[in-house]
Amino acid sequence: MNQLNSTYLKQLLLLGVIIALVLLLGWQLYTFIPGMLGAVTLYILMRQYYFRLTIIYGWKKWLAAIVFILLALLVFVLPIFALLQMLLPKLSYFVSNTNEFGTGLDTISKRMQEIVPQFKFGDAQIRDLIQKATSSIPGVLGATANMFSNTTLAFFLLYFMLTEGRRMERTIQSYLPLRAENIDHIWDATRTMVVSNAIGIPVLAACQAIAASIGYALFGIEQYMLWGIVTGLFSLVPIIGTAIIWVPMCVYLFATGNSGPGIGLLLYAVIVITNIDNVLRFTILKKLGDVHPVVTVLGIIVGVPLFGFMGFIFGPLLISYMLLLIKIYRVEFGRNEMGKGETSNVKSEE
């Protein structure tokens, strides 16, 4: 008995040290979690094609890894940095010309009060809005600088994940205390969610950006391409989505006396921009991975504060994991509990 208690205490002590180290490392590496998750995402998207090149066609592992990294740079990274190059000067201009924006908001506010007398948006609210907007810009710039380091880390990890992929997967599988079929379920859920969000979300944002740019061009919005891209980005925001951009656009047109274009843009936004989300979800995105919209919305709400931009992918994945693990728990342990219950019933009958 004493030997058993001693072994049990040693086990608890070792588990405590392991958990403490994991928490310490997680706390120190928290800033780089998006880069790690980015590497995992790219690995899941590439592994099938990477193994085909290296196993079936006999490519060198290092060469295939470099080719896939270069392709990822072209497809994923360069468009993002091009977008930043377009948006950052506008943010700098906004910071340098807050008075100009304040005057414009004041003009729109007075015009809206003429149309709707109940509309109340005074100087204090305008100053508060501008102050909040300008105070958030340094955070955006800091996140942009952090993106460079996370991108570098993601591709550094991706190289070793690809070249050591088989060994890595076997090691992970050996540590999971589950049966083989349940490990397969976890892998299928992971791949479905990653593909659905890593490919589906950019496709959805790009389509809404194109549709919004066309609408803004038709109804006389200046810099319609820029505002279309911003609308596409805000399509990622749960529930409200693109309305964050096109509703103020319509208000601006009405406030500046352009009622016709305002009505036209409002109808276009409600009929076209808003419904693109529904059309794509029931066509292209359903084929990529049939993920319920509630899982996606709740996952994004949870994931973005935790993981930043990568939360759009791994937030829904956390929700899916929770539901899947509950199901696996019932399969793994429910049967045992049922067996115990049946045994006790038999004994009581005897």
Backbone torsions as a table, in degrees:
resi	resn	phi	psi	omega
1	MET	NA	-44.0	178.6
2	ASN	-62.2	-39.9	178.2
3	GLN	-63.1	-39.9	179.3
4	LEU	-64.5	-44.2	178.9
5	ASN	-63.9	-39.2	179.0
6	SER	-64.1	-43.3	178.1
7	THR	-63.6	-41.4	-179.9
8	TYR	-63.9	-41.7	179.0
9	LEU	-65.9	-40.7	176.7
10	LYS	-61.8	-40.6	179.3
11	GLN	-63.0	-45.1	178.7
12	LEU	-63.3	-40.7	179.1
13	LEU	-62.4	-44.8	179.5
14	LEU	-63.9	-42.7	177.6
15	LEU	-62.4	-38.9	178.2
16	GLY	-62.9	-42.4	178.1
17	VAL	-64.2	-42.9	-179.9
18	ILE	-61.9	-46.2	-179.5
19	ILE	-63.6	-40.5	179.0
20	ALA	-62.8	-42.3	178.6
21	LEU	-65.7	-40.6	178.8
22	VAL	-62.0	-44.8	178.9
23	LEU	-63.8	-41.1	179.5
24	LEU	-63.8	-47.2	179.4
25	LEU	-64.7	-40.9	178.3
26	GLY	-62.3	-38.8	178.5
27	TRP	-64.8	-42.1	-178.7
28	GLN	-73.7	-31.8	-176.0
29	LEU	-98.8	9.7	-175.4
30	TYR	-56.3	-38.8	-178.8
31	THR	-61.5	-28.3	-174.8
32	PHE	-99.5	7.5	178.4
33	ILE	-59.6	-42.0	176.6
34	PRO	-57.2	-38.0	177.6
35	GLY	-64.9	-41.5	178.1
36	MET	-64.6	-44.2	178.9
37	LEU	-66.5	-33.6	175.5
38	GLY	-62.7	-40.7	177.6
39	ALA	-63.4	-41.7	178.4
40	VAL	-62.7	-43.4	179.7
41	THR	-60.1	-49.4	-179.2
42	LEU	-64.1	-37.0	179.2
43	TYR	-63.2	-45.0	-179.7
44	ILE	-63.3	-38.7	179.4
45	LEU	-69.4	-30.7	-171.2
46	MET	-100.7	-20.7	-166.6
47	ARG	-56.2	-43.0	-177.6
48	GLN	-60.5	-44.9	-177.9
49	TYR	-75.2	-32.9	177.4
50	TYR	-64.7	-46.8	179.4
51	PHE	-65.0	-32.7	177.8
52	ARG	-65.3	-42.0	179.8
53	LEU	-67.5	-43.5	-173.9
54	THR	-80.7	-33.9	-175.9
55	ILE	-92.3	-49.0	-176.2
56	ILE	-80.5	-44.3	-175.1
57	TYR	-97.8	-3.7	172.2
58	GLY	73.3	25.5	177.3
59	TRP	-69.0	151.5	171.0
60	LYS	-65.9	140.3	-176.8
61	LYS	-60.7	-45.0	-177.2
62	TRP	-65.3	-36.3	-179.4
63	LEU	-68.9	-45.3	178.9
64	ALA	-62.6	-39.3	179.2
65	ALA	-62.8	-43.4	-180.0
66	ILE	-65.4	-40.0	178.8
67	VAL	-61.5	-44.8	-179.3
68	PHE	-68.0	-35.5	177.8
69	ILE	-65.3	-41.7	178.0
70	LEU	-64.1	-40.4	177.0
71	LEU	-63.3	-40.4	178.3
72	ALA	-64.2	-38.0	176.3
73	LEU	-60.3	-43.3	-178.7
74	LEU	-69.1	-41.7	-172.3
75	VAL	-83.9	-40.4	-172.5
76	PHE	-103.5	-44.7	-168.6
77	VAL	-83.5	-48.8	-176.6
78	LEU	-58.1	-43.1	176.8
79	PRO	-60.8	-36.9	-179.9
80	ILE	-66.5	-44.2	179.8
81	PHE	-70.0	-31.8	174.4
82	ALA	-64.3	-39.3	177.7
83	LEU	-64.6	-41.4	177.6
84	LEU	-63.5	-39.0	177.5
85	GLN	-61.5	-29.6	179.2
86	MET	-80.3	-36.9	-172.3
87	LEU	-87.7	-35.7	-175.1
88	LEU	-60.6	-41.7	176.3
89	PRO	-60.8	-33.3	178.0
90	LYS	-67.4	-38.4	176.7
91	LEU	-64.8	-41.2	177.9
92	SER	-63.3	-40.3	178.4
93	TYR	-64.4	-39.2	179.3
94	PHE	-62.7	-43.5	179.8
95	VAL	-62.9	-37.3	-176.7
96	SER	-80.2	-15.1	-174.2
97	ASN	-132.6	47.0	-179.3
98	THR	-64.9	-31.7	179.3
99	ASN	-63.0	-39.3	179.0
100	GLU	-63.2	-42.4	179.1
101	PHE	-68.6	-36.4	177.7
102	GLY	-63.3	-40.0	176.9
103	THR	-63.4	-42.4	178.3
104	GLY	-63.0	-42.4	178.2
105	LEU	-66.0	-36.7	178.7
106	ASP	-64.7	-41.3	178.2
107	THR	-62.9	-44.6	179.8
108	ILE	-64.3	-39.6	-179.4
109	SER	-62.9	-44.1	179.8
110	LYS	-65.5	-38.5	179.5
111	ARG	-66.5	-40.1	179.0
112	MET	-66.4	-34.0	177.7
113	GLN	-68.2	-30.9	175.3
114	GLU	-67.7	-37.5	-178.5
115	ILE	-79.0	-45.6	-179.2
116	VAL	-124.3	98.3	-176.1
117	PRO	-58.4	-27.5	-179.3
118	GLN	-73.2	-11.2	-178.1
119	PHE	-71.3	121.1	-178.3
120	LYS	-121.8	112.5	178.2
121	PHE	-152.2	86.9	-172.6
122	GLY	-87.2	-170.8	-177.8
123	ASP	-63.1	-37.8	-178.9
124	ALA	-63.0	-42.2	179.2
125	GLN	-66.5	-37.1	179.1
126	ILE	-64.9	-46.0	179.4
127	ARG	-62.9	-39.6	179.8
128	ASP	-65.0	-40.5	179.3
129	LEU	-64.0	-45.0	-179.8
130	ILE	-66.0	-39.2	-179.8
131	GLN	-64.0	-42.2	178.5
132	LYS	-64.8	-40.3	-179.4
133	ALA	-65.8	-44.8	-178.4
134	THR	-70.0	-33.2	179.7
135	SER	-70.6	-23.5	179.9
136	SER	-83.3	-17.4	-176.3
137	ILE	-65.3	-42.9	176.6
138	PRO	-57.2	-35.3	176.3
139	GLY	-64.2	-38.5	177.5
140	VAL	-64.7	-43.3	179.3
141	LEU	-65.6	-38.5	177.4
142	GLY	-64.8	-40.3	177.1
143	ALA	-64.4	-33.6	177.7
144	THR	-66.0	-42.8	177.7
145	ALA	-64.3	-38.7	178.4
146	ASN	-65.5	-29.1	180.0
147	MET	-63.8	-34.9	179.1
148	PHE	-62.3	-47.3	-179.0
149	SER	-66.7	-38.8	178.8
150	ASN	-68.7	-34.6	177.2
151	THR	-65.7	-43.4	177.5
152	THR	-60.4	-45.0	179.2
153	LEU	-63.3	-40.7	-178.0
154	ALA	-59.7	-44.8	-177.9
155	PHE	-76.0	-29.5	174.3
156	PHE	-63.0	-47.9	178.6
157	LEU	-67.2	-37.5	-177.7
158	LEU	-60.8	-38.5	-180.0
159	TYR	-58.3	-47.3	-177.6
160	PHE	-75.1	-30.2	176.8
161	MET	-66.2	-36.9	178.5
162	LEU	-72.2	-49.2	-175.5
163	THR	-69.6	-26.0	179.2
164	GLU	-114.7	27.7	-172.1
165	GLY	-60.8	-47.0	-178.2
166	ARG	-61.1	-47.1	-179.3
167	ARG	-63.9	-41.3	-179.8
168	MET	-61.9	-44.8	-178.9
169	GLU	-65.6	-40.8	178.0
170	ARG	-64.3	-38.6	179.2
171	THR	-65.0	-45.8	178.9
172	ILE	-61.2	-43.6	-178.9
173	GLN	-63.0	-35.8	-179.1
174	SER	-68.8	-24.0	-179.0
175	TYR	-89.8	-13.8	-178.5
176	LEU	-81.6	123.6	-177.4
177	PRO	-83.4	52.7	-176.8
178	LEU	-132.2	161.7	175.4
179	ARG	-73.8	160.1	-173.6
180	ALA	-58.9	-41.2	-177.8
181	GLU	-66.8	-32.5	178.0
182	ASN	-74.7	-32.9	172.5
183	ILE	-62.2	-38.8	176.5
184	ASP	-63.0	-39.0	178.0
185	HIS	-62.3	-41.9	178.9
186	ILE	-63.2	-43.1	179.5
187	TRP	-63.6	-43.1	179.7
188	ASP	-62.5	-42.4	179.3
189	ALA	-65.2	-40.5	179.1
190	THR	-62.5	-48.9	-177.7
191	ARG	-64.2	-41.3	179.5
192	THR	-61.2	-46.5	-177.1
193	MET	-68.8	-41.9	-179.0
194	VAL	-65.2	-46.6	179.8
195	VAL	-64.2	-43.4	-178.4
196	SER	-60.6	-42.6	-176.2
197	ASN	-88.8	-39.1	-178.0
198	ALA	-68.8	-31.1	177.8
199	ILE	-100.5	-43.1	-174.5
200	GLY	-65.9	-43.2	-177.5
201	ILE	-64.7	-47.0	175.9
202	PRO	-61.8	-37.8	178.0
203	VAL	-62.8	-45.1	178.9
204	LEU	-61.8	-45.4	179.8
205	ALA	-64.1	-41.3	-179.6
206	ALA	-65.1	-42.6	-180.0
207	CYS	-65.6	-40.2	178.4
208	GLN	-70.9	-31.3	175.5
209	ALA	-65.3	-42.5	178.9
210	ILE	-64.7	-46.6	-179.7
211	ALA	-63.0	-42.1	179.5
212	ALA	-66.0	-40.7	178.6
213	SER	-60.6	-42.1	178.1
214	ILE	-61.8	-45.4	-179.8
215	GLY	-64.1	-43.6	179.3
216	TYR	-64.0	-37.8	177.7
217	ALA	-65.5	-40.6	-178.5
218	LEU	-64.7	-33.3	-172.9
219	PHE	-109.6	21.3	165.3
220	GLY	80.9	25.1	176.6
221	ILE	-81.3	127.7	177.8
222	GLU	-70.5	149.3	-178.0
223	GLN	52.6	48.0	-175.2
224	TYR	-61.6	-31.5	179.8
225	MET	-66.5	-44.7	179.1
226	LEU	-62.0	-47.0	-179.3
227	TRP	-68.1	-29.8	175.1
228	GLY	-65.1	-41.3	178.0
229	ILE	-65.1	-42.9	178.7
230	VAL	-62.0	-39.8	177.2
231	THR	-62.2	-41.9	176.7
232	GLY	-61.0	-39.9	178.1
233	LEU	-64.6	-41.1	-178.8
234	PHE	-75.4	-8.0	173.4
235	SER	-65.4	-18.1	178.8
236	LEU	-76.6	-16.9	-179.1
237	VAL	-72.3	126.9	-177.5
238	PRO	-61.9	146.8	171.5
239	ILE	68.2	-62.4	-175.2
240	ILE	-75.2	-50.6	174.1
241	GLY	62.3	-134.7	-173.5
242	THR	-65.4	-18.7	-178.8
243	ALA	-61.7	-22.3	177.3
244	ILE	-58.1	-29.6	-177.2
245	ILE	-99.8	-50.4	-171.5
246	TRP	-75.5	-23.7	175.5
247	VAL	-65.8	-50.2	174.8
248	PRO	-60.4	-32.9	176.7
249	MET	-60.4	-46.3	179.5
250	CYS	-64.4	-41.1	177.9
251	VAL	-60.9	-42.0	179.7
252	TYR	-61.0	-43.8	-179.7
253	LEU	-64.1	-43.4	177.8
254	PHE	-63.9	-41.9	-176.2
255	ALA	-68.0	-28.9	-179.8
256	THR	-93.4	12.6	175.2
257	GLY	85.3	7.5	179.1
258	ASN	-98.2	67.3	-174.7
259	SER	-66.2	-39.4	-179.9
260	GLY	-60.2	-56.5	175.9
261	PRO	-59.3	-33.0	179.0
262	GLY	-63.3	-45.4	177.9
263	ILE	-65.2	-41.5	179.7
264	GLY	-61.7	-45.5	-179.8
265	LEU	-66.4	-37.6	179.0
266	LEU	-61.9	-46.3	179.1
267	LEU	-64.9	-42.3	179.9
268	TYR	-62.2	-42.7	-178.2
269	ALA	-65.9	-44.0	-178.0
270	VAL	-67.6	-40.7	-174.5
271	ILE	-82.7	-44.1	-171.2
272	VAL	-97.6	-62.2	-172.3
273	ILE	-60.0	-47.6	-176.8
274	THR	-65.9	-39.0	-174.3
275	ASN	-82.2	-11.7	175.2
276	ILE	-60.3	-37.9	178.6
277	ASP	-57.2	-47.4	-178.2
278	ASN	-67.1	-41.7	-179.0
279	VAL	-62.6	-46.2	-178.5
280	LEU	-67.1	-37.5	-178.6
281	ARG	-64.6	-31.9	-178.0
282	PHE	-95.7	4.6	177.5
283	THR	-123.7	-85.7	-174.6
284	ILE	-65.1	-50.1	-174.9
285	LEU	-66.8	-30.6	178.0
286	LYS	-66.1	-32.9	177.8
287	LYS	-74.3	-35.8	178.3
288	LEU	-66.1	-39.5	179.9
289	GLY	179.5	120.1	-174.7
290	ASP	-79.6	79.7	-178.5
291	VAL	-100.8	130.3	-177.8
292	HIS	-65.7	137.8	-179.1
293	PRO	-58.1	-32.8	179.3
294	VAL	-63.6	-40.8	177.4
295	VAL	-62.0	-42.2	-179.4
296	THR	-64.1	-47.6	-176.7
297	VAL	-65.1	-49.6	179.7
298	LEU	-63.1	-38.3	179.5
299	GLY	-64.4	-39.9	178.9
300	ILE	-67.1	-40.9	178.8
301	ILE	-60.3	-39.9	180.0
302	VAL	-78.5	-40.9	-168.5
303	GLY	-77.0	-37.3	-175.3
304	VAL	-63.3	-45.3	175.8
305	PRO	-62.8	-28.2	-178.5
306	LEU	-81.4	-46.3	-168.7
307	PHE	-118.2	2.6	-176.2
308	GLY	71.3	-141.4	-176.2
309	PHE	-59.4	-36.0	-179.8
310	MET	-66.5	-11.5	176.4
311	GLY	-64.6	-22.6	176.3
312	PHE	-64.0	-25.6	178.4
313	ILE	-96.7	-49.0	-170.5
314	PHE	-89.3	-13.7	171.9
315	GLY	-65.6	-55.2	174.5
316	PRO	-58.6	-31.9	178.5
317	LEU	-64.4	-37.5	177.4
318	LEU	-62.7	-42.5	178.2
319	ILE	-62.8	-44.5	179.5
320	SER	-63.2	-40.1	177.8
321	TYR	-61.6	-42.5	-179.4
322	MET	-60.2	-48.0	179.9
323	LEU	-64.8	-39.8	-179.4
324	LEU	-67.8	-40.9	-179.7
325	LEU	-67.5	-34.3	174.2
326	ILE	-62.0	-43.3	177.9
327	LYS	-64.3	-42.9	-179.9
328	ILE	-65.8	-38.0	178.3
329	TYR	-59.8	-42.3	179.1
330	ARG	-64.5	-37.6	179.7
331	VAL	-72.6	-44.0	-175.4
332	GLU	-70.7	-44.7	-170.3
333	PHE	-114.6	-19.5	179.0
334	GLY	-63.3	-36.8	-179.9
335	ARG	-65.5	-40.3	179.0
336	ASN	-65.1	-43.0	179.7
337	GLU	-64.3	-37.6	178.9
338	MET	-64.3	-40.4	179.6
339	GLY	-63.6	-40.7	178.7
340	LYS	-64.6	-39.8	179.9
341	GLY	-64.6	-41.5	179.0
342	GLU	-64.9	-38.7	179.8
343	THR	-64.1	-44.1	-179.8
344	SER	-64.5	-35.6	178.8
345	ASN	-64.6	-41.7	-179.5
346	VAL	-62.8	-43.4	-179.1
347	LYS	-64.6	-38.9	-178.7
348	SER	-67.1	-35.0	176.9
349	GLU	-65.5	-36.9	178.7
350	GLU	-66.8	NA	NA
